[in-house]
Amino acid sequence: MIVGLKGKIVHKEPSFVHINVNGIVYEVFISLQTFSALPKDEVSLFTSHIIREDAQLLFGFLDMSEKKMFARLIKINGVGPKVATAICSTYTPAQFATVLNNKDVKAVQKVPGIGPKSAGRILVELNGFDAEILTSDGSIPSSSEAYAQASEALEALGFKKDKISKALSACEGDDTASLVKGALKLLQTI
């Protein structure tokens, strides 16, 4: 399993880059986000190595949060590496976390190759993943972290995700404890 490459850029295009690593040139597929941030000479990429019956593919990322987002996306039924790369090209991990948090179906549909059914499935499958993306990036706002922790705590108590989301969206507060207390009161009425 190849998890990273460091070498000299031989050729680059918006969808892929050729990297010379000690005399061996690798073709690595990249998102537009990664392409726009590529340096001119040396590059170090985190990679996701996908092995299929007919091909071995490398997908490269400059930051770990984008790699984690890609890895989670390809686990969704009907979302392959091409669609996951299209999502990574359309949104940064922070932007995609906001889309997930807002459950914005229209924003997911803006990605080429994603229709209404796929967009809905992605939002359902990635419910709660927004906090994980942001945590790996290190740029999570405390209110989002508190929301994620409160959601996790309520799930541990046996409440369903859809009811938790409704209750937490109606709650006020910035810390986990106040969100959990408010949500528990609302969950009794739902």
C-alpha positions as CSV (number, residue, x, y, z in Angstrom):
1,M,0.0,0.0,0.0
2,I,1.5,3.3,-1.0
3,V,0.4,6.0,1.5
4,G,2.6,8.9,0.4
5,L,5.0,10.1,-2.3
6,K,7.8,12.6,-2.3
7,G,9.6,13.6,-5.5
8,K,10.0,15.9,-8.4
9,I,7.1,16.9,-10.6
10,V,7.8,15.8,-14.2
11,H,4.4,16.8,-15.7
12,K,1.2,18.2,-14.3
13,E,-2.4,18.7,-15.5
14,P,-5.5,19.7,-13.6
15,S,-6.6,16.1,-13.0
16,F,-3.2,14.3,-12.5
17,V,0.5,14.8,-11.8
18,H,3.5,12.7,-12.7
19,I,6.0,12.5,-9.9
20,N,9.6,11.1,-10.3
21,V,10.5,9.3,-7.1
22,N,14.1,8.0,-7.4
23,G,13.8,7.2,-11.1
24,I,10.3,5.8,-11.0
25,V,7.6,8.0,-12.3
26,Y,4.1,7.7,-10.7
27,E,0.9,9.0,-12.2
28,V,-1.2,10.4,-9.3
29,F,-4.8,11.7,-9.8
30,I,-5.5,14.9,-7.9
31,S,-8.3,17.3,-7.2
32,L,-8.4,20.8,-8.5
33,Q,-7.8,22.0,-4.9
34,T,-4.5,20.1,-4.8
35,F,-3.6,21.1,-8.4
36,S,-3.9,24.8,-7.5
37,A,-1.7,24.5,-4.5
38,L,1.1,22.3,-6.1
39,P,4.6,23.7,-5.9
40,K,6.7,23.9,-9.0
41,D,9.5,21.4,-8.3
42,E,9.4,19.0,-5.3
43,V,6.1,17.8,-3.9
44,S,5.1,15.6,-1.0
45,L,1.6,14.1,-1.3
46,F,-0.5,11.9,0.9
47,T,-1.9,9.1,-1.3
48,S,-4.8,6.7,-1.4
49,H,-3.9,3.6,-3.3
50,I,-6.8,1.9,-5.0
51,I,-6.3,-1.6,-6.4
52,R,-8.8,-3.0,-8.8
53,E,-8.9,-6.0,-11.0
54,D,-7.9,-4.0,-14.1
55,A,-5.9,-1.1,-12.6
56,Q,-3.9,0.3,-9.7
57,L,-4.7,3.9,-9.1
58,L,-3.0,6.5,-6.9
59,F,-5.0,9.6,-5.7
60,G,-2.9,12.4,-4.1
61,F,-3.6,15.1,-1.6
62,L,-1.5,17.9,-0.1
63,D,-3.3,17.8,3.2
64,M,-4.5,15.0,5.4
65,S,-8.0,16.3,5.9
66,E,-8.7,16.1,2.1
67,K,-7.4,12.5,2.1
68,K,-9.7,11.6,5.0
69,M,-12.6,13.2,3.2
70,F,-11.8,11.2,0.0
71,A,-11.4,7.9,1.9
72,R,-14.7,8.3,3.6
73,L,-16.5,9.3,0.4
74,I,-15.4,6.2,-1.5
75,K,-16.9,4.0,1.2
76,I,-20.3,5.2,0.2
77,N,-22.2,2.9,-2.2
78,G,-22.3,4.5,-5.6
79,V,-19.5,7.0,-5.0
80,G,-16.3,5.9,-6.7
81,P,-12.9,7.6,-6.8
82,K,-14.0,9.9,-9.7
83,V,-17.0,11.3,-7.9
84,A,-15.0,11.6,-4.7
85,T,-12.3,13.5,-6.6
86,A,-15.0,15.8,-8.1
87,I,-16.3,16.5,-4.6
88,C,-12.7,17.3,-3.4
89,S,-12.3,19.5,-6.5
90,T,-15.5,21.4,-5.7
91,Y,-15.2,21.9,-2.0
92,T,-12.4,22.2,0.5
93,P,-12.8,19.9,3.5
94,A,-14.0,22.9,5.6
95,Q,-16.5,24.0,3.0
96,F,-17.8,20.4,2.6
97,A,-18.1,20.1,6.4
98,T,-20.4,23.2,6.3
99,V,-22.4,21.6,3.5
100,L,-22.8,18.4,5.6
101,N,-23.7,20.3,8.7
102,N,-26.3,22.3,6.9
103,K,-27.6,19.2,5.1
104,D,-27.5,21.2,1.9
105,V,-28.7,18.8,-0.9
106,K,-28.5,21.5,-3.5
107,A,-24.8,22.2,-2.7
108,V,-24.0,18.5,-3.0
109,Q,-25.8,18.4,-6.4
110,K,-23.5,21.2,-7.7
111,V,-20.8,18.6,-7.9
112,P,-20.5,17.1,-11.5
113,G,-21.9,13.6,-11.6
114,I,-24.1,13.8,-8.5
115,G,-27.9,13.8,-8.9
116,P,-30.6,14.2,-6.2
117,K,-30.6,10.5,-5.1
118,S,-26.8,10.4,-4.8
119,A,-26.8,13.8,-3.0
120,G,-29.3,12.5,-0.4
121,R,-27.4,9.3,0.1
122,I,-24.2,11.2,0.7
123,L,-25.8,13.4,3.3
124,V,-27.3,10.5,5.1
125,E,-24.1,8.4,5.0
126,L,-21.9,11.3,6.2
127,N,-24.2,12.5,9.0
128,G,-21.9,13.6,11.8
129,F,-18.7,13.3,9.6
130,D,-18.4,17.1,9.3
131,A,-16.9,17.4,12.8
132,E,-14.3,14.6,12.0
133,I,-13.2,16.4,8.8
134,L,-12.7,19.7,10.7
135,T,-11.0,18.1,13.6
136,S,-8.3,16.7,11.4
137,D,-7.9,20.1,9.8
138,G,-7.5,21.7,13.2
139,S,-9.9,24.6,12.3
140,I,-13.0,23.4,14.1
141,P,-15.0,26.1,15.7
142,S,-15.9,25.3,19.3
143,S,-19.7,25.5,18.7
144,S,-19.4,22.8,16.0
145,E,-17.3,20.7,18.2
146,A,-19.8,21.1,21.0
147,Y,-22.6,20.2,18.6
148,A,-20.8,17.0,17.5
149,Q,-20.0,16.0,21.1
150,A,-23.6,16.6,22.1
151,S,-24.8,14.5,19.2
152,E,-22.5,11.7,20.0
153,A,-23.6,11.8,23.7
154,L,-27.3,11.6,22.8
155,E,-26.6,8.8,20.3
156,A,-24.9,6.9,23.1
157,L,-28.1,7.3,25.2
158,G,-30.0,5.6,22.4
159,F,-31.7,8.4,20.5
160,K,-32.0,8.3,16.7
161,K,-29.8,10.6,14.6
162,D,-32.7,12.4,12.9
163,K,-34.4,13.3,16.2
164,I,-31.1,14.4,17.6
165,S,-30.4,16.7,14.7
166,K,-33.9,18.3,15.1
167,A,-33.5,18.7,18.8
168,L,-29.9,20.1,18.6
169,S,-30.8,22.6,15.8
170,A,-33.5,24.1,18.1
171,C,-31.1,24.4,21.1
172,E,-29.2,27.4,22.1
173,G,-25.7,27.2,23.7
174,D,-22.1,27.0,22.9
175,D,-21.0,24.2,25.3
176,T,-21.7,20.5,25.1
177,A,-23.5,20.3,28.5
178,S,-26.0,23.0,27.7
179,L,-26.7,21.5,24.3
180,V,-27.3,18.1,25.8
181,K,-29.6,19.4,28.5
182,G,-31.6,21.4,26.0
183,A,-31.8,18.5,23.6
184,L,-32.9,16.1,26.3
185,K,-35.8,18.4,27.2
186,L,-36.9,18.6,23.5
187,L,-36.4,14.9,22.9
188,Q,-39.0,14.2,25.5
189,T,-41.6,16.0,23.4
190,I,-40.6,14.7,20.0
